[in-house]
């Protein structure tokens, strides 16, 4: 995959030369982020994750060049070729200077107005996750993953219209043979939305992740999750930033081809209510349904737990401890080395309450401080407090200042 990405970038670079761009100029950008997340799961006996504190800072400088091709009256194309590096420090760690350089970025970026009301956006290479604008529930991607895995390695297409957006991308997550335990793994993802009324938006999101072989073990797990949602925002009607109700349906399709050979179809509904004004928000999100991560505690033949290697969403979407909320409770671990089917579980409830303050301090500079409280259960288990976390985040994007001052 990486060879394909490099080849694509070389071809596109050659295309720029052939197209005889009207102007070529130096380009630069930088992003700086600080993230603090104090996770306290003692109240839930650490069923959904260990208590810990994440505190890190990252800066990503990038340099390259940009070019414009095509006649202005025919909607010119804006090209960028960028290269940079992610430098990150986990506070309190004893990382050497060399260990702070986490990942190199290099990518091609295209912006092209394909019609008066539609813009094409293309990224190819190793590029920031923030280039995508799709709306994904935490059932798809947890907040900690969004921060610590900040880049896509692949390609992304996006189409932006005045009242609609669509994106489709591929992110390569693991290459067979990199290490003995690295599973071949990639993600095909897509999202889109459209405003059908001034106060109503319909949208969807989804991804497919095959979790395949490595040198140490053989096996393949299919992990598919899709969601459709309706968002109703009455904020403008009452003169505040946001007063919304969102209803979503989530459908998973999963199969451990080596151990089960059959599909399981966990599903559920997610309902969100939010009030936001003066950049202060109170949000309640409730998921009712089966565990979206039925194989979370299972292991492969090498004894490696699937866990966060297979699932990228927030572990609270397991809904209830153990297999209580699994549609097909198949367990394979050191206590069940031959594998065993348990009785079908019951739908359960995951509820999250979040209070946050998220001001825009200045152009390009954003701040967030908030607290979340998690409650799980109801699938034949007692519903109760699972844990909480306190979050402080700061983000600066130089490109916003550059565009502002043009």
N, C-alpha and C positions, 0 to 999 in steps of 0.2 A: 504494500500500500504506500509506504513512504517513497519507494522508487517511482510509483505512479505520480505522486504529488510533485516530486522534484521534476519529473518529465513534463508535467502540465505547466509548471512555472517556467521552465526553459522555453517551451513552445509559445507561451503567452508573451514572454520577453521578446522572442524573435518576431512575434506578430506586431508588437509595438514598433519595432524598427521598420518593418515592411509598411506599416500603416502611415509612416512619416508623421508623427504627432506634431500638432501645432505648437506645443510648448512642453518642455521638460524642465522640472525644477526639483530642488532638494526637498525632502519630506522628513518630518520628525514627529515623534509623539512620546508620551510617557504617562504611565498610570502608577499611582501610589495608593496602597491600601493597608489599613490596620484592622485586625479582627480579633475581638475578645468574646469568648463564649464560655461561661461558667456553667457546666452541666451538673445538676444534682439529681441523681436518680435513686438515692437511698430510700426515698419514700415508697418507691415501687420495687424495692429489693434488687435493683439493677437488672431487672428482667429485660428491659429494652435498651440496655447499654450501660457501661460503667460511668460512674461519676468522675469527671475530669475537668480540667480547665485548658481551653485552647486560647493561646495568645500569640499572635504572629503579625509580622509586617512584611510587605512585599513591594518592590518597585520594579517596573518593567519599562526600561527605555527602549525606543525603537528608532531606527533611521532607515532611509531609503530614498526613492524618488517617485514623483508623480508626473503624469502626462495626460494631455487632453487630445483626443482624436475625433475626427468628424467635423462637419460644418455645424455651426451653432444653430442654424435654423432647422437642422435635421436631428436635433437632440444629440449633442456630443457625448462621448463616453469618457469617463474619468477613471484613470487607472492608477494604482499604487503598487509598488513592490517594496515590502518592508522586511526588516530583519531586526531582531532584538534578543533580549535575554531576561528571564525571570529570576530575580534575586530575592530570596525570602529567608527570614530568620524566625525560628520558633523561639520565643523569649524563654530564657532559662536553660536552653540547650547548650551543649558544648560543641557546636558545629564549627569546623574549621572554615577559613575563608573560601576554600575551594568548594566546600559542601553547601555554601549559600547560593551558588549558581545552580538553580534547579533544572531549567529547561531553556533551550534555545527556541526562539520563534522566527519563522520566515514564511511569508505568505504573499499571495497576489490578491488584490482587492479591486473590484470593478463596481462602478455605479453608472447605470445607463438608463436614461429615460426612454423607454421603448414606445411610449405613447404619451399623449398629453396628461393622462391620469394614472400612468403605471410606471414605476421605477423598478428596474432589475438590480439586485445586489448579489454579487458573487464573491465568495472567499474560497481560496484553495491553499492548503499548506498547513502549517501549525499556527493557528490564529486564535485570538481571544474569544472565549465563550460568549462574551458580551456582544459580539457581532450579531448574534441571533436575538430576535425580539419576541420569540414565541412565549406563550404563557403556559408554564408547566406546574402542576401541583407538586407539593413536597412529597407526594406519593411516588413521583417520578425521580426527582432530584432533591436531596437534602441540602440545606443551607451550607453545611460544612463541606460537602462535596463541591458545591459551586465555588467555594473560596479556595480549597486546597487543590482542586483539579480545574484550574482556571482556563485551560486551553482545549480547543478541539484539534485533533489531528486527522484531517480529511478534507471535506469540501462541503460548502453550504450555498444553497440557492435561496434567495428571498425575493418576493414580489410585494411591493408596497403601493397601495392605492389610498385615496383620501379617506375611505371608510372601511378598508379591509387590508389584511396582511396574510401572507402565506409563506412558509419556509419548509425546505426539505434538505436534510443533510446526512452525512456519514461521519462518524467519529470512530477511529481505530483505537481500541483500548488495550490490546495485548497481542503480541506477535509470537507465534509458535517458535520455540527454540531460543528465545532471548535468555531465559534461565530455565533450569529443569522444571520449575513449578509455574512458569508463566503460561496461562491458558490463552489459546487463540480466541480473541474476543473483539467484537465491534458492535456499534450501535447505529441503526438507521432510525432517524427521528424526524418528526414533522409536527407542525402546529399551524393553526390559522384561525382567524376570527373576522367577523364582519358586523358592522353596526346596521341593524335592520330598522331600528327606531332611535330617536335621539337619546333615549334612556335604556335601550336594550341592545346587547351584543350577544351573538351566537358564535361559538368557537369550538375547537377540538384540539387535542394534542395526543401524541402517541409515540411509542418507540418499540423496536424489536432488537433484542440482544441475544445472539447465540453465544453460549459459554462452552467452548469446545476443548479439544485435547491439549495436553502439554506433554513434555518428554517423560514425566514421571507416571502419569495416569492417562487413561483413555476415558472419554465420556463426552456427552453433549447435552446441555440443558437449554431449552428454548424458553425465553422470557419475553413475553409480549404484553404490553399494557397500553390501552387506548382510553380516551375520555372525551365525552362531549359535554358542553356546558352552556348554560344561559345565565348571563350576568345582567342584572337590572339595577341601575344606578339612578337614584332620585335626588342626588345631592344638589344639582342646579335648581331643582324645583323648590327646595327649601333654603337655598342660599348657603350651603356648606360645601366643603371639598368633596365629600363622598358620603352617601347614605345608600348602601347597596345590599342586595340579596343575590347570592349566586348558588345555583343548583347544578350539580355535575353528576354524571353517571360514569363509573370507572369499571372497565372490563379487562381482566387479565386472562391470558392463555398461556399455560406453562406445561412443560413436559420434561421429565428427566429420562432421556431416551435409554440410558443404560440400566437404570434401576426400576423404572415403572413402565415405560413404553406407551403409556396412555396419557391423554391430555387431562388437565384439571382447569376449571373455568371459574376461579373466584371473582366475585363482583361486589359492588356496593355503590351507595350514593354518598355524595359529599355536599354539605350545605354550609355556606359561609354568610355571616352577617357582619357588616362593618360600618362603623361611624367614624368619620375623619374630618377634623377641622383644626385650623391653626397648626397643621402638621402633626397633630396628636391623633392617634387612632386607637380604637378599641375594636378588636376583631375576634369573633368566635367561629371556629371551624369544627364541624362535626362530621365524622365519617361513620356510616352505618353499613355493615356488611361483613363479608368473610375476610380472612387474612389475605392480603395481596402478596405475601411473601411466605408461601407454604413450605418451601424448602430451606428456609433461613438457617435452621439449626442442623440440617443434614450435612453429611460429609461425603467427600469422594473416596476413592479407593486408597488414596494416600493419607487419609485422615484429616484433610484440610476442610474446614468448615466453609460452606458456601457463603453465608453471611453477607457482608458488604462487598465481597468479590463478585457476587451475582446480582445483588439488589442495590440500586443506587438511591432509593428513596429513604425517607425517614423511617427508622425501625418501629416507630409507634404504630405504623399502619399494619403491623402484625395483629393488632387489635387486642388480643388476649394472650396470656402466657402459654407456652408450649404449643400444642396443636388444637387447642380448644375451639379455635375459629377457622379451622381448615376444612375446606369442602371435601377434600380427599386426604385424610391424615396419614400420609406415607412418611415413615421415619426410617432414616438410615444413618447411624452413628456408632460410636464405640460400644454403646449398650445394646444396639440392634445391628450387629455386623452383617446379618443376612437380610436385613430390611423387614419392615412389618407395616401392614395397613391397620390404622386405628379406625375407630368409629367416626363417622362424619360429624364434624363439629357444628356449632350453631353460629349464626351471625352475631356479631358483637358491635361495640361502640368505641370509637376513639374521639375524644373531645379535646380541643386545644383553645385556650384563651390567651390572647396576646394584647398587651398594652405597650405602645411604642410612641416615640417622638422622632420624626424623621425630617428635619429641616434641610433646606438647601442653603448652606452658609454663604456661598458665593458662587459665581460662575465656575462650573467644573468641580466644586467641592460639596460633598454630601456627607451627612452625619446621621447616625441612628443609635438610639439607646432604647432598649426595650426589655420586657420580661415575658416569658411564656410559661404556662402551667398546663400540664398534660394529665389526662384522665383516661383510663382504659378499663375494659372489662365487659361484662354482660353476656359473654358467650359461655354461659354455664359457670362463670366465675364471678366473684364479687367485683362490682364496679367501684373504682376508687382512684385516688391520686397516684400517678406514676412517676412524676418528677417535674422539675422546672429548670429553666436556664435563663441566665441574664446575658444580654448581648450588647456590645458596644462596637460600632463599625464606623470607619472613616474612609472615604474614597475620593481621590482626586484624579481628574482626567484632563490632561493638557490640551487634547484636541478640541474640547469644547471651548476653551479660551481662544485657540487659534481661529476657529470658525466664527466666534463672536466678534473678533477684531478685524475680520476681512472687510 
